[in-house]
Amino acid sequence: MKEKTLEFFKKIIQSLDTEKGGFSARKLTALGVMISVMVGNSLYYRYASANNNWALFPEIKFIDYGMVAVLLGLTTWEGIKRKDEPKE
């Protein structure tokens, strides 16, 4: 378990370099967005439940699902673009 954890952190550090061996930028971006969404949503849920004020709940969900749609759309667009490129 310790070896896998060290390998994970090693790959994250290698991702900051331009060499191969780390995670891809898309995976790191997705990880960053997911962590940000989880932190933001948990802070909002904590505030909303403490004050019984759920007025922004639809907007929060709209932003979450909109970001997921954008990220999936970018992935799909990249796949389409790669298929259209001529092979060398």
VONUKE-597059 format. One record per atom (N, C-alpha, C): residue number from 1; atom name; x, y, z. Coordinates in nm, 2 decimals. Example, Ala and Ser with C-alpha at 12.3 -4.5 7.8 and 13.67 -1.06 7.14 Angstrom:
 seq atom      x      y      z
   1    N   1.32  -0.57   0.78
   1   CA   1.23  -0.45   0.78
   1    C   1.32  -0.33   0.78
   2    N   1.28  -0.22   0.71
   2   CA   1.37  -0.11   0.71
   2    C   1.29   0.00   0.79
***
This chain:
 seq atom      x      y      z
   1    N   0.08  -0.12   0.00
   1   CA   0.00   0.00   0.00
   1    C   0.09   0.13   0.00
   2    N   0.19   0.12   0.08
   2   CA   0.28   0.24   0.09
   2    C   0.35   0.26  -0.05
   3    N   0.39   0.15  -0.12
   3   CA   0.45   0.17  -0.25
   3    C   0.36   0.23  -0.35
   4    N   0.23   0.19  -0.35
   4   CA   0.13   0.25  -0.44
   4    C   0.11   0.40  -0.41
   5    N   0.11   0.43  -0.29
   5   CA   0.09   0.57  -0.25
   5    C   0.21   0.66  -0.29
   6    N   0.33   0.60  -0.27
   6   CA   0.45   0.68  -0.32
   6    C   0.45   0.69  -0.47
   7    N   0.41   0.58  -0.54
   7   CA   0.40   0.59  -0.68
   7    C   0.30   0.69  -0.73
   8    N   0.19   0.70  -0.67
   8   CA   0.08   0.80  -0.70
   8    C   0.14   0.94  -0.69
   9    N   0.20   0.97  -0.57
   9   CA   0.26   1.10  -0.56
   9    C   0.37   1.13  -0.65
  10    N   0.45   1.03  -0.68
  10   CA   0.56   1.05  -0.78
  10    C   0.50   1.08  -0.92
  11    N   0.39   1.02  -0.96
  11   CA   0.33   1.05  -1.09
  11    C   0.27   1.19  -1.09
  12    N   0.22   1.23  -0.98
  12   CA   0.17   1.37  -0.97
  12    C   0.28   1.47  -0.99
  13    N   0.39   1.44  -0.92
  13   CA   0.51   1.53  -0.94
  13    C   0.56   1.53  -1.08
  14    N   0.56   1.41  -1.14
  14   CA   0.61   1.40  -1.28
  14    C   0.52   1.46  -1.38
  15    N   0.39   1.48  -1.34
  15   CA   0.29   1.54  -1.43
  15    C   0.32   1.69  -1.45
  16    N   0.39   1.75  -1.35
  16   CA   0.42   1.89  -1.36
  16    C   0.54   1.92  -1.46
  17    N   0.61   1.81  -1.50
  17   CA   0.71   1.82  -1.60
  17    C   0.66   1.79  -1.74
  18    N   0.73   1.82  -1.84
  18   CA   0.69   1.79  -1.98
  18    C   0.73   1.65  -2.02
  19    N   0.80   1.57  -1.94
  19   CA   0.84   1.44  -1.98
  19    C   0.73   1.34  -1.96
  20    N   0.74   1.22  -2.02
  20   CA   0.64   1.12  -2.00
  20    C   0.66   1.05  -1.87
  21    N   0.56   0.98  -1.82
  21   CA   0.57   0.91  -1.69
  21    C   0.47   0.96  -1.59
  22    N   0.41   1.07  -1.60
  22   CA   0.31   1.12  -1.51
  22    C   0.17   1.10  -1.56
  23    N   0.08   1.16  -1.49
  23   CA  -0.06   1.16  -1.54
  23    C  -0.08   1.26  -1.65
  24    N  -0.19   1.25  -1.72
  24   CA  -0.21   1.35  -1.83
  24    C  -0.27   1.48  -1.77
  25    N  -0.26   1.58  -1.84
  25   CA  -0.31   1.71  -1.80
  25    C  -0.46   1.71  -1.78
  26    N  -0.53   1.63  -1.86
  26   CA  -0.68   1.62  -1.85
  26    C  -0.72   1.55  -1.72
  27    N  -0.64   1.45  -1.68
  27   CA  -0.67   1.38  -1.56
  27    C  -0.65   1.47  -1.44
  28    N  -0.54   1.55  -1.44
  28   CA  -0.51   1.64  -1.33
  28    C  -0.61   1.75  -1.33
  29    N  -0.66   1.80  -1.44
  29   CA  -0.76   1.90  -1.44
  29    C  -0.89   1.85  -1.39
  30    N  -0.93   1.73  -1.43
  30   CA  -1.05   1.67  -1.38
  30    C  -1.04   1.64  -1.22
  31    N  -0.92   1.60  -1.18
  31   CA  -0.90   1.58  -1.03
  31    C  -0.92   1.72  -0.96
  32    N  -0.86   1.82  -1.01
  32   CA  -0.87   1.95  -0.95
  32    C  -1.01   2.01  -0.95
  33    N  -1.08   1.99  -1.06
  33   CA  -1.22   2.03  -1.06
  33    C  -1.31   1.95  -0.97
  34    N  -1.29   1.82  -0.96
  34   CA  -1.37   1.74  -0.87
  34    C  -1.34   1.78  -0.72
  35    N  -1.21   1.80  -0.69
  35   CA  -1.18   1.84  -0.55
  35    C  -1.25   1.98  -0.52
  36    N  -1.24   2.07  -0.61
  36   CA  -1.30   2.20  -0.59
  36    C  -1.45   2.20  -0.58
  37    N  -1.51   2.11  -0.66
  37   CA  -1.66   2.10  -0.65
  37    C  -1.70   2.04  -0.52
  38    N  -1.62   1.93  -0.48
  38   CA  -1.66   1.87  -0.35
  38    C  -1.64   1.96  -0.23
  39    N  -1.54   2.04  -0.23
  39   CA  -1.51   2.14  -0.12
  39    C  -1.62   2.25  -0.13
  40    N  -1.65   2.30  -0.25
  40   CA  -1.75   2.41  -0.26
  40    C  -1.89   2.36  -0.22
  41    N  -1.92   2.24  -0.27
  41   CA  -2.06   2.19  -0.24
  41    C  -2.07   2.16  -0.09
  42    N  -1.97   2.10  -0.03
  42   CA  -1.98   2.07   0.11
  42    C  -1.99   2.20   0.20
  43    N  -1.92   2.30   0.16
  43   CA  -1.93   2.43   0.23
  43    C  -2.07   2.49   0.22
  44    N  -2.12   2.48   0.09
  44   CA  -2.26   2.53   0.07
  44    C  -2.36   2.45   0.15
  45    N  -2.35   2.32   0.14
  45   CA  -2.45   2.23   0.21
  45    C  -2.44   2.25   0.36
  46    N  -2.32   2.27   0.41
  46   CA  -2.31   2.30   0.56
  46    C  -2.38   2.43   0.59
  47    N  -2.35   2.54   0.51
  47   CA  -2.42   2.67   0.53
  47    C  -2.57   2.66   0.52
  48    N  -2.61   2.59   0.41
  48   CA  -2.76   2.59   0.38
  48    C  -2.83   2.51   0.49
  49    N  -2.77   2.40   0.54
  49   CA  -2.84   2.32   0.64
  49    C  -2.84   2.39   0.77
  50    N  -2.74   2.46   0.80
  50   CA  -2.73   2.54   0.93
  50    C  -2.83   2.65   0.94
  51    N  -2.85   2.72   0.82
  51   CA  -2.94   2.83   0.81
  51    C  -3.07   2.80   0.75
  52    N  -3.09   2.68   0.71
  52   CA  -3.22   2.64   0.64
  52    C  -3.25   2.73   0.53
  53    N  -3.14   2.76   0.44
  53   CA  -3.16   2.85   0.33
  53    C  -3.11   2.77   0.21
  54    N  -3.20   2.71   0.13
  54   CA  -3.16   2.64   0.01
  54    C  -3.19   2.71  -0.12
  55    N  -3.19   2.84  -0.11
  55   CA  -3.23   2.92  -0.23
  55    C  -3.13   2.91  -0.35
  56    N  -3.01   2.88  -0.32
  56   CA  -2.91   2.87  -0.43
  56    C  -2.89   2.73  -0.48
  57    N  -2.96   2.63  -0.43
  57   CA  -2.94   2.49  -0.46
  57    C  -2.96   2.47  -0.61
  58    N  -3.06   2.52  -0.68
  58   CA  -3.07   2.49  -0.82
  58    C  -2.95   2.55  -0.90
  59    N  -2.91   2.67  -0.86
  59   CA  -2.80   2.73  -0.93
  59    C  -2.67   2.65  -0.92
  60    N  -2.65   2.60  -0.79
  60   CA  -2.53   2.52  -0.77
  60    C  -2.53   2.39  -0.85
  61    N  -2.64   2.32  -0.86
  61   CA  -2.65   2.20  -0.94
  61    C  -2.64   2.24  -1.09
  62    N  -2.69   2.35  -1.14
  62   CA  -2.68   2.39  -1.27
  62    C  -2.53   2.41  -1.31
  63    N  -2.45   2.47  -1.22
  63   CA  -2.31   2.50  -1.24
  63    C  -2.24   2.36  -1.24
  64    N  -2.27   2.27  -1.15
  64   CA  -2.20   2.14  -1.14
  64    C  -2.23   2.06  -1.27
  65    N  -2.35   2.05  -1.31
  65   CA  -2.38   1.97  -1.43
  65    C  -2.33   2.04  -1.56
  66    N  -2.33   2.17  -1.56
  66   CA  -2.28   2.25  -1.67
  66    C  -2.13   2.22  -1.69
  67    N  -2.05   2.22  -1.58
  67   CA  -1.91   2.19  -1.59
  67    C  -1.88   2.05  -1.63
  68    N  -1.96   1.95  -1.59
  68   CA  -1.95   1.81  -1.63
  68    C  -1.97   1.81  -1.78
  69    N  -2.08   1.88  -1.83
  69   CA  -2.11   1.88  -1.97
  69    C  -2.00   1.94  -2.06
  70    N  -1.94   2.05  -2.01
  70   CA  -1.83   2.11  -2.08
  70    C  -1.71   2.02  -2.08
  71    N  -1.67   1.96  -1.97
  71   CA  -1.56   1.87  -1.97
  71    C  -1.58   1.74  -2.06
  72    N  -1.70   1.69  -2.06
  72   CA  -1.73   1.58  -2.15
  72    C  -1.73   1.62  -2.30
  73    N  -1.78   1.74  -2.32
  73   CA  -1.78   1.79  -2.46
  73    C  -1.64   1.82  -2.51
  74    N  -1.55   1.87  -2.43
  74   CA  -1.42   1.89  -2.47
  74    C  -1.35   1.76  -2.50
  75    N  -1.37   1.66  -2.42
  75   CA  -1.31   1.53  -2.45
  75    C  -1.37   1.47  -2.58
  76    N  -1.50   1.48  -2.60
  76   CA  -1.55   1.43  -2.73
  76    C  -1.50   1.51  -2.85
  77    N  -1.49   1.64  -2.83
  77   CA  -1.44   1.73  -2.94
  77    C  -1.29   1.69  -2.98
  78    N  -1.21   1.66  -2.88
  78   CA  -1.08   1.62  -2.90
  78    C  -1.07   1.49  -2.98
  79    N  -1.16   1.40  -2.94
  79   CA  -1.16   1.27  -3.01
  79    C  -1.20   1.28  -3.15
  80    N  -1.30   1.37  -3.18
  80   CA  -1.34   1.39  -3.32
  80    C  -1.23   1.46  -3.40
  81    N  -1.17   1.56  -3.34
  81   CA  -1.06   1.63  -3.40
  81    C  -0.94   1.54  -3.44
  82    N  -0.91   1.44  -3.35
  82   CA  -0.80   1.35  -3.38
  82    C  -0.83   1.26  -3.49
  83    N  -0.96   1.22  -3.51
  83   CA  -1.00   1.13  -3.62
  83    C  -0.99   1.20  -3.75
  84    N  -1.01   1.33  -3.75
  84   CA  -1.01   1.41  -3.87
  84    C  -0.87   1.44  -3.92
  85    N  -0.77   1.44  -3.83
  85   CA  -0.63   1.47  -3.87
  85    C  -0.57   1.36  -3.96
  86    N  -0.50   1.40  -4.06
  86   CA  -0.44   1.30  -4.15
  86    C  -0.33   1.22  -4.08
  87    N  -0.32   1.10  -4.10
  87   CA  -0.22   1.01  -4.04
  87    C  -0.09   1.03  -4.12
  88    N   0.02   1.03  -4.04
  88   CA   0.15   1.05  -4.11
  88    C   0.22   0.92  -4.15
***
